[in-house]
Amino acid sequence: MRLKGRTAIITGGAKGIGESTAQLFAEEGAHVVIWDILNLGAEVSTRINISGGSCEFQQVAVNHPHEVLEAVNTIISKHGKIDILINNAGITRDRSIVKMDQSEWASVLDVNLTGVFNCVNQVVPHMKEQGYGRIVSAASVVGLKGGFGQSNYAATKAGVIGMTKTWALE
């Protein structure tokens, strides 16, 4: 129960790594708030609650700042704090540079990079005010080494690494 009494946001928590993280955090005692665009997040939340955890789902597109702000305000109003933010939401649109179009480039940057900015930008003031907070942002080795057909994805993951190092200094 290492997270007992903590409120944690898990972006992209409807499946995969985000779902596993949400389950683990709930098992460790956190109240988990899953943010995802997929309604599967509601099913994950229900399963966690049935198994004895504490979880809720908010349908949030992290690349839409107004949705992030509204969701943060709802959590603060309901729970009084946000202790942990796990930036896990992400998409891929893999294509080699000669085949990638502008929309494939922009959509990946919008979710994977701007989405992380939006979440941190809205959560940090509350963490600073309460004098406590932990933020983990998912990156990838592709952000350091590149990957064939992943110009957009590699750029976002390198960007997440750079932003995270900058925020640590701040």
N, C-alpha and C positions, 0 to 999 in steps of 0.2 A: 504493500500500500504506500509506495514511495511518493505517489502523486495525490494522496488524500487531501481533499479540500481545494485542489487546484482546478481552474477552468482552462481548458485547452481547445483551441481551434485547430482542426486538421483540414486543410484545403485539399480538394481532390480525394476526399475520404470515402467515396462511394464504391471504390474497387481497388484492387491491387495493393500497392505499398500503403496507400492512404487508409484503406480499409483495415489492413493488418495493424497499422499504427493506432488507429482509433480503438480497435479491440484491446490492444496491449495497454494503452493509456487508461481505458476504462477498468481493466483488470487491476491496474495499479492505483485505482481510486479516484482518478480525475473525472470531473464532469466534462464530457467530450461534446463539442459542437462540430458537426461535420458540415463543411461547406462544399458544395458541388453543384454542377449544372444538371447532373443526372439524378432522376428521381430514385434511383437505386439507393441513394443516401438515406432515404426514409426507411427502406428495408433493413439496411445495416444498423441504423439507429434502433429500430424495433428489436432486432436480434440481440443487440448489446443490452438493451433494457430487460429483455426476457431472461438473459443469462445473469442478471443481477448487477449490471453496470448502470451507469447514468449517462445518457446520450440524447442529443436532439439533432435534428437536421434542419439546415437552412439552405434553400436553393439560392446560391450566390454565384454569379459569374465574376471571378476575381479581376477580369479585365474591364469591368464596369465600375468606376470609382463610386458612383452613387449607391450601387448595390452593396459594396463593401462598407461604406459609411453607415447605411441603414442597418446592416447586419451587426456591425460593431455596437451601434447605439442600442439595439435590441438586447444584446448580451449584457452590456453594462447596466441597462435598466433592469433586467431580469436577475442577473447574478452579481452585479456590483463590481466585477473585475474580469480581466483577462490575464492569465498568468503565463500561458504558453501559446505560441503560434508556430505551427508546422506548415511551412510553405511547400506543399507537395503537388499542387495542381500543375498539370503540364500536358502539352499535346505535341505530336510530331506530324510533319508533312514532308516526308523525305523525298527528295528528288535531286539529281545532279544539277549543278548550277546552270547548265544550258537548257534544262527542262523546267526548272523552278520558275513559277510565275510570281508576280507581285503579291497576289492574295495569299499564296502559301508562305511566302516570306513574312508578310505582315501579321497573319493570324498567329503564327508561332511566337513572334516577338511580343505580340499583344498579350497573350495568355502567360507565357513562360517568364517574361521579363517585366513587362508593365504590371502584370497581375501581382507579382511579388512586391514591387514597389507600392502598389495600391494598398496591399494588406499591411505592410510594415508601416507605411505612412499614417494609416489610421489607428493602428494598435499601439505603436510606441508611445504616443502621448499619455495613454492610460497607464501603461507600464511605468513610465517615468513618474507619474503622479502618485502611484501606489508604492513606488520604490522597489519594485520587483518585476521581473519578466525574463522569459527565455524565448529565443527565436531560433528555429532551425530551418534552413532553406535547402531543399534538395537540389543538388547539382549533378554533374556527371563527368566521368573521365573524358568524355567527348569535348567538354569545355576546355580541357587542357591539351588534348592531342588531336582533336578533329575526328571526323568520321565521314566516309564517302557518302555523298548525298545528304549531308546534314549541315549545310552552311547555316541555315536558320536556327536549328536546334543547338549547334555548337556555339553560335554567337550568343544565344540566350543563356546557356549554362556558364560560359566564360563571364558573361555579364553578371550573373547571379553571384559568382565567386567574387568578382570585383566589388559589387555593391555590398556584399556581406562583410568583406574586409574593411571597407570604408565605414560602414555602420558600427563595426566593432571599435574603430578609432573614435567615432563620435560619441 
